Amino acid sequence: MVTSVMPTYGRIDIAFEWGEGSYLYSTAGQRFLDFATGIATNSLGHAHPHLVNKVQEQAGKLWHVSNLYNIPGQMEFADRLVANSFADTCFFCNSGAEAMEGALKAARKYHFANGDSKREEMVCVSGAFHGRTLATLSAGDNDKYREGFGPRPGGFKHVAFGNLNEMRAAMSNETAAIVVEPIQGEGGVNPASAKYLHSLREIADEFGALLVFDEVQCGMGRTGHLFAYELSGIMPDVMGLAKGLGSGFPVGAVLATEKAASGMVPGTHGSTYGGNPLAMAAGNAVLDVMLEPRFLNSVKEKGAYLESALQDLVSRHPKTLDSVRGVGLMRGLKCVCANSDLMTAARGAGLLTVVAAENVLRILPPLTVSTEEIDEAIQKLDEACAMVAAV
Ligand SMILES: *Cc1c(COP(=O)(O)O)cnc(C)c1O
């Protein structure tokens, strides 16, 4: 008989009762250091006092009114995202897939609104993950996620991630946009080089296409910059955000330049919940913390500390670990052993991590993590590597 919760996930048999900072406590009374953060989502850890205050305060006043009315918190959140990014305007939704769905719609509508309605094709890359709706499955590159779900929206092409010759060859006067994650998450923690992103910007401009970035996972401070594109020095035209944006409260956003959003006029797109007062209180509280003067610098410093500690770990366990990948506090351990075996062993040692493709184990601490907690995680990874090697 089917479980009352539809069994779409293979779940680990643990339930958590509460969390504080970088730690989670299970209903069975175990304590875990959380370097999975709900898949790069609890950007400010668990029960961050400022977030709790702001959400509690809003919860007692007003949760939802719909986008039939002005929502002051939405205007404030949008103003702040615009002031701190390439974008001129934001659309709010509730998840990463919705953000990317909105980004794809905006890109096509831009060309339509500019009299170029044949420009419908999206050029996407290998290893990409953009969500689980039908259109984002078309943009992503995982056949396993697509099988059996029937016809998907068409107009999506894939080329090898990092390969500029293939990208150039795929472009035409029917290309609406190039769609990439500046750092692939699910695909195995693969950062695009600055040179690659520069060339994508040039190629998009040359062919009159838009450049769409998916920063659902790599954005919101993960890299030590508010947005990962800042590492490359170039800017996209449209960008999807979610995950860390609400630090665990469901908030997504489509950011766009005025030009790229020129097709998104009243009536063209919507979301009932999108940008509701409670979600906006969470998002604004996240920005309060992330925009504090020292915050992103401290993420950079801790990211460098984590990287060198992981490099040392790899050199101590050459039979278990191959190499370190990633940027800032978005790291991956390319494993020699099965990544899932190392994840299980790490959990046994009291450390939560999460797997990715290419046999990579993702190390995604909260951005508020301390260097002592990083040391503790490395110690647990040492234990986990020894356990895996002993089997
Ligand atoms: C998680 C993720 C998504 C999908 O986000 P959901 O909130 O699960 O819909 C899209 N793109 C990237 C890069 C992601 O990591």
The ligand as an ORCA input file, in Angstrom:
! r2SCAN-3c Opt
* xyz 0 1
  C      17.455     23.327     -6.615
  C      17.666     23.955     -7.926
  C      16.575     24.292     -8.762
  C      15.153     23.931     -8.419
  O      14.743     24.512     -7.226
  P      13.378     23.982     -6.522
  O      13.185     24.970     -5.416
  O      13.661     22.598     -6.055
  O      12.307     24.025     -7.530
  C      16.850     24.944     -9.941
  N      18.104     25.251    -10.294
  C      19.176     24.944     -9.535
  C      20.553     25.339     -9.975
  C      18.994     24.265     -8.329
  O      20.039     23.933     -7.586
*
